[in-house]
Amino acid sequence: MTGTLLAPSDTTARTAHALPTAIVMFGASGDLARRELFPALINLFRQGRLPEQSLVIGVGRSPLDDETLRERIRGWLPSAESQWLGRIRYLRGGYDDPATYAGLATMLADHASQLPVPADRLYYLSTPAQAFEPVIGHLAAAGLNRAVAGGHTRIVIEKPFGQDETSAQRLDAVLHRAFDESQVYRIDHYLGKDAVQNILTLRFANAAFQPMWHRSWVDNVQITVSETVGVNDRGGFYETAGAARDMLQNHVLQLLALTMMEPPASLSSEAIRDEKVRLLEAVRLAGPAELDRLCVRGQYGPAPEGSTTPGYLQEPNVDPASRTETYAALRLEVDNPRWSGVPVYVRTGKCLPRRMAEVVLQLRRPQHLPFAFGHVLDDAPEALVLRIQPDPGLRLRFAAKRPGHQLSSQPAEMTFSYPAQTQAGVPQAYERLLHDALVGDPSLFVRSDEVRQSWRIVDPVVRSWAASSTPVPSYPAGSWGPVEADRLLTREGRRWHDDR
Ligand SMILES: NC(=O)c1ccc[n+]([C@@H]2O[C@H](COP(=O)([O-])OP(=O)(O)OC[C@H]3O[C@@H](n4cnc5c(N)ncnc54)[C@H](OP(=O)(O)O)[C@@H]3O)[C@@H](O)[C@H]2O)c1
């Protein structure tokens, strides 16, 4: 078998920091490959960031071959150049069929034999989770897990990283029988967003913000990751997940870790990940007696009159008696000297009024208010808002003098807009992460112990909801979730930031 290789680069802008790589994409016919992975690879190619003489091998059960996969990609991405498409091969086969891996070994050896230097291998598991274990096991059985002399072998794995702590540990055991942890790149695509990485810059590169990041300034922390859409045609998958597993365990807790971790000793990948793990270790959830009060779930019902949005129970492939939550809100605490006593409210959900991800540090009222100004901010306290999406940026809300004769105050805002993600030079999340995996930088990937700590936080909640016989509170599609989630804050004299 011969591989189709791209001629060496003709532009000096191309970077040569990684070896030629065989990128093996399991699940290449799927939604993620279409929407994110192939577009990211094309962008990397155009920027000269895809190592020279690399090859992309799509693997799957779909009845395709090299040409039909290329045609399919051309249909998905009309702008794909034939030069780039020439790098694509397809290997048809079952994920649990040893013949697939024998065929893959031949293609990889063939690719390597055409190169003057050793090749790296990057396996990308873009299949549903049930295929992860067979693929990993068969790669090892075929000896394809080992690094080829002089090159690297890495594996990128998509979430979900297990369904709970036990299954995550089982997946890790399977992974670690085949790969060293240093070869494993667990993707949480939120970490690839520039605005998320900007949290570190804001926190650690500015004298102004550093003292503010402390319980003496911060009254409470709020993290919201909301979606306007329902489950649409992903009901079958969502029934096995729910909001806590789908969003809280990964995106929300990653935002929390980056926002609240201690300054790392360096910006090395291990130093940053060590601090994230330490922070997650310090996160405290309510004890069993308080779980009901401090962990709120909800399920969207139909939108109010006049809208066609169905409720969750009416969605395709959803059990009409399902108790899967589409909304989750928790009150957490971080038990360390910096954050002790500061409540952390996190929430995520589907069919909410706005699609956004943001972190809010609500600040304490000044201890002494000589002009009785405080009341103007009582409903909307001073706050530092880190907006991840849409419109990434920063807002500082404060009180300013109301213009006029009176010495009275009104709320004011200072804003900073982060350059649009589409602006040249700002990589999309998958583009950034794929590139980092190609060059072997794991900083923005999730380490095994981070996954374990995240499940330690989320597991008791999911278990208690599964065991509970109380009905799942319903909220109308298009609202900000069940009223119980508001009570989480109002009974402590607080409100969700800006959501009404
Ligand atoms: N889509 C997203 O936006 C998104 C976001 C974050 C994470 N993820 C994760 O990324 C992975 C891929 O997502 P996706 O949306 O692309 O999945 P998908 O479209 O459902 O599946 C990808 C491919 O995997 C194969 N496949 C489907 N069902 C399978 C099964 N039961 N057993 C083995 N193979 C199966 C199919 O290829 P063949 O039939 O050709 O083998 C399919 O085209 C999943 O782990 C998902 O959780 C996806």
The ligand as an SDF file (V2000), in Angstrom:
LIG
                    3D

 48 52  0  0  0  0  0  0  0  0999 V2000
  -19.6700   16.1420   18.5280 N   0  0  0  0  0  0  0  0  0  0  0  0
  -19.2230   16.9840   19.4330 C   0  0  0  0  0  0  0  0  0  0  0  0
  -19.4220   18.1950   19.3620 O   0  0  0  0  0  0  0  0  0  0  0  0
  -18.4130   16.4950   20.6040 C   0  0  0  0  0  0  0  0  0  0  0  0
  -17.9980   17.4340   21.5710 C   0  0  0  0  0  0  0  0  0  0  0  0
  -17.2070   17.0040   22.6360 C   0  0  0  0  0  0  0  0  0  0  0  0
  -16.8600   15.6710   22.7230 C   0  0  0  0  0  0  0  0  0  0  0  0
  -17.2960   14.7820   21.7800 N   0  0  0  0  0  0  0  0  0  0  0  0
  -16.8760   13.3940   21.9030 C   0  0  0  0  0  0  0  0  0  0  0  0
  -16.1540   13.0440   20.7370 O   0  0  0  0  0  0  0  0  0  0  0  0
  -16.4150   11.7110   20.3630 C   0  0  0  0  0  0  0  0  0  0  0  0
  -16.9530   11.6790   18.9330 C   0  0  0  0  0  0  0  0  0  0  0  0
  -18.1440   12.4460   18.9040 O   0  0  0  0  0  0  0  0  0  0  0  0
  -19.0940   12.4430   17.6180 P   0  0  0  0  0  0  0  0  0  0  0  0
  -20.1760   13.3960   17.9330 O   0  0  0  0  0  0  0  0  0  0  0  0
  -18.2910   12.6260   16.3860 O   0  0  0  0  0  0  0  0  0  0  0  0
  -19.6590   10.9710   17.6780 O   0  0  0  0  0  0  0  0  0  0  0  0
  -20.5120   10.2010   16.5820 P   0  0  0  0  0  0  0  0  0  0  0  0
  -20.7400   11.0600   15.3860 O   0  0  0  0  0  0  0  0  0  0  0  0
  -21.6820    9.5990   17.2720 O   0  0  0  0  0  0  0  0  0  0  0  0
  -19.5470    8.9740   16.2310 O   0  0  0  0  0  0  0  0  0  0  0  0
  -18.3230    9.1410   15.5310 C   0  0  0  0  0  0  0  0  0  0  0  0
  -18.1090    7.9100   14.6880 C   0  0  0  0  0  0  0  0  0  0  0  0
  -17.9020    6.7890   15.5370 O   0  0  0  0  0  0  0  0  0  0  0  0
  -18.4880    5.6450   14.9340 C   0  0  0  0  0  0  0  0  0  0  0  0
  -19.5090    5.1010   15.8580 N   0  0  0  0  0  0  0  0  0  0  0  0
  -20.7530    5.5590   16.1040 C   0  0  0  0  0  0  0  0  0  0  0  0
  -21.3770    4.8190   17.0250 N   0  0  0  0  0  0  0  0  0  0  0  0
  -20.5020    3.8650   17.3930 C   0  0  0  0  0  0  0  0  0  0  0  0
  -20.5410    2.8150   18.3210 C   0  0  0  0  0  0  0  0  0  0  0  0
  -21.6260    2.5800   19.0620 N   0  0  0  0  0  0  0  0  0  0  0  0
  -19.4480    2.0290   18.4430 N   0  0  0  0  0  0  0  0  0  0  0  0
  -18.3730    2.2620   17.7140 C   0  0  0  0  0  0  0  0  0  0  0  0
  -18.2940    3.2580   16.7930 N   0  0  0  0  0  0  0  0  0  0  0  0
  -19.3190    4.0500   16.6480 C   0  0  0  0  0  0  0  0  0  0  0  0
  -19.1260    6.0780   13.6550 C   0  0  0  0  0  0  0  0  0  0  0  0
  -18.2080    5.8180   12.6150 O   0  0  0  0  0  0  0  0  0  0  0  0
  -18.2810    4.4720   11.7630 P   0  0  0  0  0  0  0  0  0  0  0  0
  -19.7110    4.0070   11.7510 O   0  0  0  0  0  0  0  0  0  0  0  0
  -17.7800    4.8720   10.4380 O   0  0  0  0  0  0  0  0  0  0  0  0
  -17.3890    3.5260   12.4880 O   0  0  0  0  0  0  0  0  0  0  0  0
  -19.2990    7.5680   13.8280 C   0  0  0  0  0  0  0  0  0  0  0  0
  -19.2760    8.2510   12.6040 O   0  0  0  0  0  0  0  0  0  0  0  0
  -17.3870   11.1670   21.4150 C   0  0  0  0  0  0  0  0  0  0  0  0
  -16.6450   10.5200   22.4100 O   0  0  0  0  0  0  0  0  0  0  0  0
  -18.0400   12.4150   21.9750 C   0  0  0  0  0  0  0  0  0  0  0  0
  -18.4730   12.2260   23.2950 O   0  0  0  0  0  0  0  0  0  0  0  0
  -18.0510   15.1730   20.7260 C   0  0  0  0  0  0  0  0  0  0  0  0
  1  2  1  0
  2  3  2  0
  2  4  1  0
  4  5  1  0
  4 48  2  0
  5  6  2  0
  6  7  1  0
  7  8  2  0
  8  9  1  0
  8 48  1  0
  9 10  1  0
  9 46  1  0
 10 11  1  0
 11 12  1  0
 11 44  1  0
 12 13  1  0
 13 14  1  0
 14 15  2  0
 14 16  1  0
 14 17  1  0
 17 18  1  0
 18 19  2  0
 18 20  1  0
 18 21  1  0
 21 22  1  0
 22 23  1  0
 23 24  1  0
 23 42  1  0
 24 25  1  0
 25 26  1  0
 25 36  1  0
 26 27  1  0
 26 35  1  0
 27 28  2  0
 28 29  1  0
 29 30  1  0
 29 35  2  0
 30 31  1  0
 30 32  2  0
 32 33  1  0
 33 34  2  0
 34 35  1  0
 36 37  1  0
 36 42  1  0
 37 38  1  0
 38 39  2  0
 38 40  1  0
 38 41  1  0
 42 43  1  0
 44 45  1  0
 44 46  1  0
 46 47  1  0
M  CHG  2   8   1  16  -1
M  END
$$$$
